[in-house]
Amino acid sequence: MRLIVISGRSGSGKTTALRALEDAGYNCIDNFPVVLLQSLVHDALRDPDQQNANIAVCIDARSRSLARFPEILLSLDRMDVDCQVIYLDAASATLVQRFSETRRRHPLTNRHTDLLQAIEAERDLLEGIADLADLNIDTTLLRGRALAELVKDRVIGEVRNGLSLLFRSFGFKFGVPVDADLVFDLRCLPNPYWIPELNPLTGLDAPVARFFEQSPDVGAMFDDIAGFLERWLPRFENDQRTYLTVALGCTGGQHRSVYMAERLRARFDGRFAGVLVRHRELDA
């Protein structure tokens, strides 16, 4: 059987992720108690009809005994279960805004704890799960369909027994993605932003690509990053890593980072179980 554990702070998109799994045929359970994970798996393995089932559970701050999660996860490994932990999070200010928009009550707020305090306290409560996550997803600029598609591509649609590799472009002025495993800074490269006819375009457009192809520095940067990844990605894969996100940043996330992410995706496409590209500032 395959078990997906969805967790994260309230407002980060756990419900959306769980629905995406449900749409793909997973048996989904929200607000699942940590202490019942072993029983759930044990019962499923004893039932011939459930041994090959896909199950997803959501565990969050509402659950008791969160401190026992690492111990229970280790026991599941001994039971030879294909278990993965997906942790969603977003910037605290973004989570506050989402709660303000929906007027929902945060599960940790009370007459002594305001919304921001509850959101920050929730991070500490879930630290043991976040540290063990196979995949971290930053949803600060990712909501609705975009999040569902990402879950579909990286979790549901992935080929097992291999590395799922994601190249993510971003703009430093909007912050570094918290789900990045490797970050490369491209701000030293020539910037089409200052060329009037290229300014409104992006790294996906042919005129911008031609501009970069004429730059020796861009070519050298690409060769260095590609060479680094070609040497070290197989080491990550041999270390049983399932997901790896390579973030490429420029100032605004429109030109240099987008071009480099696309070029690297083309270079590594077909070499691993799944190779994806996402442009955070273009997709927002």
N, C-alpha and C positions, 0 to 999 in steps of 0.2 A: 504494500500500500504506500501511497504518497501522502504525507501530511505537511501542510503549509500552515505556519503560525504567523498570523498578521498581528503586529503590535505597533504602538506609537502613541504620541500624545494626542489628546482629544482635539479634534478639528483638523488633524493632519491628512484625513482622507481614508481612514481605515474602512469605513462603510463602502466607499466607492471601490476600493480594492477587493473587498469581500464579494461585492455584487459582480465584479468582473470575473472572479473565480466561479461564482455560482452560475453565471451565464455560460461558462465553459464546461459545466457538468460536475463541478465539485459539490460535495455535500458540505454546506457551510453552517457554522454555529457561531453566533455573536456572543460576546461577554462570557466566554468559557472559563470556568475555574481552573487555575493552574494545577491544583491537586488532583484533578480528574483526568489529566492527560494520559497517565499510564493506564488507567482503566479503559479509556476510550480506545487506545491502541491495542491493548490486550484483547478486548472483546472483538475488535475488528479482525485481528489476526486469527482468532478462533473460529470465525464465521467464514466458510468457504466463499460465500457470495461477496464478502467484504475485503478479502485478502488483497485484491488488486484495485481497491477503491481509491479515489482521490478525495481527501478530506481537508477542509480548511477551517481553522478556528481563529477567532479574534480574542486576544488576551490584552487587557489594558488595566488602567489604574483602578477600575472597579473591582478587580479580582483580589481576593485575599491570598496570602502566602506567596507573594511575588518573589520573595527572597529565595524560595525553593526552586525557582525556574532552572538555574544552571544544573542543579543536582538531578532534576527530573529529565532535562534534555539529555544529560549523559546516560541516563537509564534507557532512553529511547534509542540511543546509538547502539547500546548493547543488544537491543531487541531487533536490530537489523532493519530499522524503519528508514525509508527515504524521507527524512524530515528536514525542512528548511525554514529558517526564520527570516521574515521580511519586516523591516522596521521603517515606519514612515515618520517624518518629522517636518517641521517648518519653523521659520523664525518666530520667536515669541510674539513680536509685534503683529505678525500676520495672523497668528492664532487668536490673539485678542480681537483683531478686526473681524475675523470670521464669526466669532461668538457674538460680537456686537451686531453683525448683519443678520444673523439667524435668531438672535434673542434666546438662544438655548442656554441652559444652566450648566456650568461646568461641574462635573461630579465631585470636585474637591473644594468648591466654594462653600463658605458658611458665613456666619455673622462675624467671624474673626479673620476670615481669609478672603481677600478680594480676588478678582479674576486673574490679574497678572501674577500674584503670589501663588495661586493654584496651578497655573500653567508652569511656573518655574519649579514648584514642588513636584509636579508630575514627572519632570525630567529625572529627578533623583530617584523616584519610585521605580522608574522603568529602566534605570541604568543597567541593571543586570541582564535585561533582555537585549538592550541596544548593543552592549558589548559583544554579544554572541551572535548578532545578526549576520546572515549570509549576504544579505543585500540591504543597503540603506537607501531610501528614496527621499530626496528633498522635494517637498511639494510646495515650497514657498511661492513659486511661480507656475505651479502645475496643479490644475484642478479638472474635475469632470471628465470629459471624454479623453483629454490628453493623458490623465493619470490612468484611466482604464486601458488605454492603448498601450501604455508603457508596461503595465502589469501583464497584459496579454502577450506582448512581445518578449519580455524578459523572464517571466515566470511560467506562463501557460505554454507558450510556443517554443520554449527553449528545448534544445536537444540535450538529453541527459549525458552524463559522462564526458563533459567537456566544459570549456570556459566560455561564458557569455560575456562578450566584450562590447562596451558602450563608449563611443567617442562623443563627448558633450562639449559644445562650444558655449562660451559665456562671456559676459562683460564684467571686468573687475569693478566698475563703478556701481554695479548692482550686487556685488558680493560674490565670494567664491562658493560654489556649490558644496554643501556640507556632505554630500554623498560621494565626493570625488576620492578615488584611491591614489591617483597620480595627477599632479597639476603642472602644466607647462605654461609659462608666461611668454606671450608673443608680442608684447607691447614695444619691443625694440625693433620690430620689423617696419618697413615702409607702410604708411597708412593711406589708403585711398580716400579716406574721409576728407582730406584736404584738396582733393581734385574735384572740381564742381560737377563734372559729368559722371563721376563715379560715386559721389557722395550718396545719392538716393538709392543706389543699388546695394546688393549684398554679395557675400562670398559665393553665392549660388549662381551668380550671373557671369556669362562668358567674358565681358569686358574686364571685370574685376579679376577673373582667373588669368587672363592674358597679362594684366598688369603685374600680378605676382610671379608669373612664369618668367618675366624679364628680369627679375631681381635675384642676383646671386645669393643674397642673404636669406631670402625665403627658401631657396633650394637647399642651402646649407642647413638651415634650421629643420627643414623636413627630413633631410638625410640623417641628422643627428637624433631626432626624436624617433624616427622609424628604426634606426640602428639600435637604440636603447631598448625599444619595445621588442624587436626581433630577438634580442639576447635574453631579456628577462621575462617576457610573457610565458614562454614555455616553463620557466621555473615556477611561476605562480600556478600554472596549470598542473604541474607535477606535484605541487603542494596541496592539491585537491581544492583549489579555489574554484568556486562556481561562477562568481560574478566579479567583474573588475570594470571600474569606470575611469576613463582617462579624460580629464577636463583640460580644455585648451582655451586660454583666456586672452582677450585683447581689451581695449578700453571700453568699447560699447557693445561688443559681441555681435557685430554686424558683418564685418569684412574678413579680417585676418583669421580669427578663430574659426569662422564658418568654413572658409576655404581650406584651412589645414585639417579640420575634422573630416571634411568630405574626402580629401586626398588620402588621409590615413585610412579611412574606411575602405577605400578602393584598394589600398595596398594590402590590407589584412583580410579582406573579404574572402571567405572560403577556407581560411587557415584554422579557424576555431569553430566551436559548436554554433555560435551565433555572433555576428558582428553587426552592431547597430550604430546609428548616428542620430543625435538629437541636438537641436539648436535652441538653447533656453530662451534667448531674447527674441528670436524669430517666432517661436512657438507660443510665447506668452500671450 
